[in-house]
């Protein structure tokens, strides 16, 4: 089970999630597979970080724009 910390607003039909993973966190994209994979983000997700703020900063640099995040308190 994965505990979701944050989810983003939809960006071009994709939602980004930051979840717990061991001692750090994982940045992933949903839907994970669109037809033959997430064409736009192939090879980039999932990414692993030691802190959620590092994941948020990396995604902002990658997209070239800031993303709105919403806290989540649930399992995925």
Secondary structure, DSSP 8 states (H G I E B T S, - for coil): --EEEEEE--BTTBEEEEEEETTEEEEEEESS-SSSS-GGGTTT-SEEESSHHHHHHHHHHHHTS---EEEEEEE-
